[in-house]
Amino acid sequence: AKGAAVSLLTEAYQSRDKISLIPFQGEMADVLLPPTKSITMARQRLEQMPCGGGSPLAHALQLATLTGINAQKSGDVGKVVVVLISDGR
């Protein structure tokens, strides 16, 4: 899953998009990285992200939606796209 995320980071960098990382594991999701254009910071945070365990998908989607809405309200971003990467557990 991390390999796919790194590929998406490279694509985001080339498109000058902002990205956010919201890992979900155990019982909840958390915003590990708010929307940013710093692909270097995103890679570092991605490498630190734990993997495995259950996936609180509903909480992750809710948090992703709120993060996107807040970024749009600030006028900081245009279109928001959520990409979900999971190991299927």
C-alpha positions, -999 to +999 in steps of 0.1 A: +000+000+000+029+024+008+043+018-027+011+029-043+010+060-020+045+069-030+035+067-067+006+090-060+029+115-042+051+116-073+021+123-095+008+150-070+042+167-071+042+168-109+007+183-109+015+207-081-014+193-061-018+195-024-020+163-005-030+152+030-023+119+048-050+104+070-040+069+082-067+047+097-059+017+119-072+002+151-103+021+161-099+056+145-083+077+118-062+108+124-049+136+102-012+128+101-005+156+075-029+185+067-032+196+031+003+206+019+024+209-013+054+195+006+059+161-010+091+157+011+072+161+043+045+137+030+071+110+022+086+114+056+052+110+073+043+081+051+074+063+061+065+067+097+029+055+093+022+022+110+006-005+089-016-035+098-045-041+121-082-034+115-094-005+094-120+020+107-131+029+072-161+050+081-141+072+105-114+076+079-139+087+052-156+111+075-123+127+085-112+129+049-144+146+040-141+172+068-105+178+059-114+185+023-144+207+032-122+228+056-095+232+029-121+244+004-137+268+029-103+284+035-100+290-003-068+270-002-078+243-026-102+238-055-113+203-063-109+177-035-102+141-044-100+113-018-079+083-026-083+053-003-055+028+000-060-002+021-045-036+026-081-050+027-081-061+064 
